[in-house]
Amino acid sequence: MSSSVSSSSRNSHSSHQSSSSSSSSSSSASRISSSSTVGTRILIGHRKQVNCLEWDRKGDRLATCGMDQSVRVWPIERMGSSTELIGHTGRVDQTHWFLNDDNLLLSGSSDASVRFWDLRTNANVANIAVGGDNLHMSMSPCGKYIATSSSQDMLSLIDLRTKRVYYSAKARYELNQHSWDRTGALFCIANGLGQVVLHSFNNTDRPIEKLGLIQAHTGNCFCLQFAKSGRYFLSAAADATAVLWDVEDVVPLRSYAHCSSKIRAVGFSYDSKYIALGSEDDVVHVVEVGSGDRVARVATDNASTVSLDWHPSKHILAFSGQHPSGNVMLWGTGL
């Protein structure tokens, strides 16, 4: 990343391309939506709204969690069934797989705890008290640290090796989604002021140092995600836009204006060719990154999108909505 951090608002995006819902699909992008193998599936198991979902690194299992205080694990070879993990005493807002051990899963709850689950026995093997709920959680690319933030805007860093909180700080703004870049040296936070705040990260007593900020949006910036390629990150906000950023130079490359309401969840496909935009439109918009063309509108059962995640090696998207049924939807090729 360059030493200087450029600042740009949505109104000054004249230097990069903008894509709207009127865009026509390019021939290369249309393959994912026109393929005869594109299908959908519904996973039924949770009793209330699903707040978060994530594929494991091999794509063999999908983890979900929600308002019913449970975590579920769905094996892909038998997606109709799931294993329920019970122990939390409040809603479960976050679940993440360990990067270094496929048998370990994390969950964060409004009961002010982060729990470790061993899937060989389906047992809760460790708990960490974090002093607040866990609205957002992210894991460092080395797999040694997680960051969790609360509705009280407290950011906490946890060392997964020692299972302790080693850093906490109260923010002066609303904390939303956060993430590390692929190298682990850059840690970014989306906030309620429409900004993306950039920090350096290291494993010292002062693990994060502010580098600068981007005035990325005119409304609350809810979403932030890095592409697996390492070249881009995506921000999205209450202003109904998503913006693609160059990681190295921190400049906007393209904006996407396909949504008509607040964007609540975003994700890059495994090959960084597509993004999914989940908003309060009651559909998920699937968009080609390069052209900006929308290639699919996926219905969400008349519900605002809460969480989404692409399969790590296939064009399969899992998503959940703000719906009391607790259903999880799968859409993509090969279903």
N, C-alpha and C positions, 0 to 999 in steps of 0.2 A: 504494500500500500504506500502511496506517496506520503511524504511527510506533512503536506498541507491538506486540510480537509475542506473541500468545497461545500458551499451552502446553496441550496436551490429550492424554491417553492414550486407548488403545482402551477402557479400562474406564469412561471418563467421557464416552462418546459418547451419553449419554441425551438430550442436547439436539438430536440430529439423527436422521434416520431410518436404519434398518438394513434391509438386504435379504438374504434367505437363499435357498438353493437351492429352497425350497418355494414361492417366489413364482410366481404365474401371469402369463403374458404379457398385456400390455395390447394393445388392438386396434391402436393406432398402431405399437407395437413389433413386432407379429407379422408385419408386411409383409415385413421383410427375411428372415425364416426360412421363411415360408409361400409366398413368391413362387415361381412355376414356373420363374423364370430363375436361381434359386440353384443353383450347381454347384461342383465342385472340379476342380483340375488338379494334376498332380505334375510338377515340373521336375527332370529327372535330368541331372547333370553333375559335381557334386562327388564325390570319391572317399571322403571322410570327413565327419564331422559339420560342419554349417554353424553358425557361431557368431554371425553377424550378417547382417542384410539390411535394405535401405532402398530405397524408391522415389525416383526423381528428382522434382523439384518439379512437373513436368508430368504425371507418371505414365506416361511413354513407355518407361521402362526400370527394371529392378530390378537392384540390385547386391547380390551375396552374397559371403561369404568364410568360410573355415573351417580345419579342422584339416589339410587337405591342402596348406596353405601357398599357396593361390591365391585370387584374386579373380575373380569372373565377373560379366558384364553380360548381362542378358537383355532384348532388345527385346520390347515387349508385342505387337507385330504378328506376331512369330514366336517365341512363348514356348518352343517346343520346342528352340531352339538358343541358344547363348551364346558369348560371347567370353571366353577365359581370359587373365587377366593374371598373369604369372609373374615373380617376382623376390625375394619374401620367402624367408628361410631358416628361418623358424619358423612356428608356427600363426598365422593371421590372425584376430584377435579383433574388429576393428572396421572398418567401411567407411562413409564418408559422402560425399554429393555436395556439391560447392561450391554455395553459394547464388547466387553471382554469375556462374557460368560452367557451363553444362550439359555442357561437354566435359571438365571436370576432376573427378576422383574422388580421395578420400583413403582410405588404408588404414593400420591400425595393427597391429603384429605383436609376438609374443614375441621377435623378433630385435632389439628395442629401437629400432625405426625407425618413422617415419611416412613413407609414400611418396605421391607425387603422380603420378597417371596422366593422360595426355592421350589421350582416347578417339578423337581424330581419327587418331592413329597407333598407339594402344594401347601407347604407350611410357611407361616410368617416367622422368619428367622431373626429379624432384627427390626427395631424401631428407633427413629430419631425424632426427638421433640424439637420443633422449629419455632414455637412461640406464636404461631398464627396459621391461617389457612394457606393453601398452596394453589393459588389461581393459575400460576404459570410455572413451568419447569423446563429446563434445558440441560443437556449433557455435553460436556467438553468432548472434542473429537478423540482425545486420548483415553476417554472412558474412566478417568480418575475423579472427576468433579461433577457435581450438578449445581445449578443455580435454581433457586426457587423464590418466587415473589408472592406477596400476600395482598389482600384487599386493603390492608393498611399501608401499602406501598413500602414494605420492608423487604429488602433484597438480602438473601442469605446464601452463602456458598458452603457446600458440604463436601468434605473429603470422603470418598466412598471407601477408601482403604482403612481409615481410622473410624469411620462412621460417626463423625462429629461435625457440628457447625463450626467453622473456623473463621468466618467473617460475616458480619451483618452491618447493614447501613440503611438508614431511613432516607427515602428519596423525597425531594421537594415537589414532585409531580406524580401523576398517576403512572404506575408501572404496568406495562402490557407485555406482549410477547417479547422474549429475548433469545439470543442465540450466539454461539461462537462461529467464526469462520472455519474453513477446513484446516487451517494451520493451528488453530487454538490460540493464536496471539492476539486476535481481535474479538472483542466481546461487545455486542450491540444490543441496545434496548429501545423498543418502540414505546412512546409515551403519550399521555393524554393531551399534549400540546401540539400534536401533529408532527413530532420530531422523531428522528432516529439518533440516539446518542451513542457515540463510538468511544470505546475504552480499549486500552491495552490490557493484556492479561498475563500474569505470571504467578508463580506459586510461592511468593514471598508473603510477609505479614501485611503488605498493602497490595493485594492481588489485582485490583483494577484501578487504573488511572485514566481519567477523562482525556480524550484526544480532541474532541470537538463534537459538533452536532450538525445534522442536516434538517432544515425546515422542509420536510418531505411532503406534507399535506396541509390542507386548510382545515381539516377536522381531526378528531381523536385518531391517532395511529394505533390500530389494534394489532396488526399482524407484521411479522418479520420472519423471513426464512431465507437461508442460503441455499443455492443450487449445489447439488452434489459434485458438479464439475468444478466448483470453486471460483468460477468466473463472475457470477452474479449473486446479488441478493434482491429480494422482493419485499416491498413494503405495501401495506394496504390500510384503508382508513374509513372513517365515517363519511368522508366526502365522496364515497362510492368509486374511488379510483385505486388502482394498483400501479406501482412504479417499479420498473426494472432498473437496477443500479449496477454499475461496474465496480467490482470490489477493489481493484488496484488503484483507480483514480478517484473513486467515490463520486462519480458523475452519473446523472440520469441518462438512460439509453432509450427508454420507451415507456409510455404510460398506456394503461388499458382502462377503457371507460365503458365496459360491457354491462356493468351492474347499474341498477337504478336505486340502490339503497346501501346501507352500511355493509362493508365487507368484514366478515368475522373470522374467516379461515382461508389460508392459502397453502399451496404446496406445489413443488416441482416434481415432474415425473423423474424416474431413475436416470434417464438419458438427457435431462434438462431440455427436452424438445417442447414439452407442454407444461402449462401451469393450470391449476384448478383454483377458481375463485368462488368461495362460498359466502353468500351474503344473506340479506333478509328478503331476497327476491323469490324465495321458495324454489329456486333452481340453483344448481352448481354449473358455472360456466367453465368449459374446458377450452383453452386458448393456446394456439401455437405461439411459442416464445418469439421466434424470429420474425414472422410476418405480422403477428398481432391478430390474426384471424381467429374468430371463434369457430370451433369445429364441433361443439356439442353443447346442448342445454339439457342437463340431467335433472329430472324432477326429484324433489325432496319430500314428497308426501305432505305438501302444503306446510312446510316448516322451515324456519330460518336455520341456516347451517351453523352448527356448533363446532365441529371438528372434522378434519379430513386428512388423509394420508395416502400417498401413492405406494404401491407395491415396489420393493427394491429392485426388481428385475423384469417386471411386466407392466403393460399399460392397463393396470387394474387400480381403480380408485375406491377406497373405503371412506364413507362419510356418515355422519350422524346429524340429526336435526333437533331443534327445540320442540320435541314432541313427547308427550307423556307415555307413548307406547314403548319407548326404549329400543325401537328397532334400529339396526345398523344396515346400511345399504352398501352393496358392492356394484360397481359399474366398470365395464371394460372388455377387453378382448379375451376370448377363451373361457368365458363364464357359461 
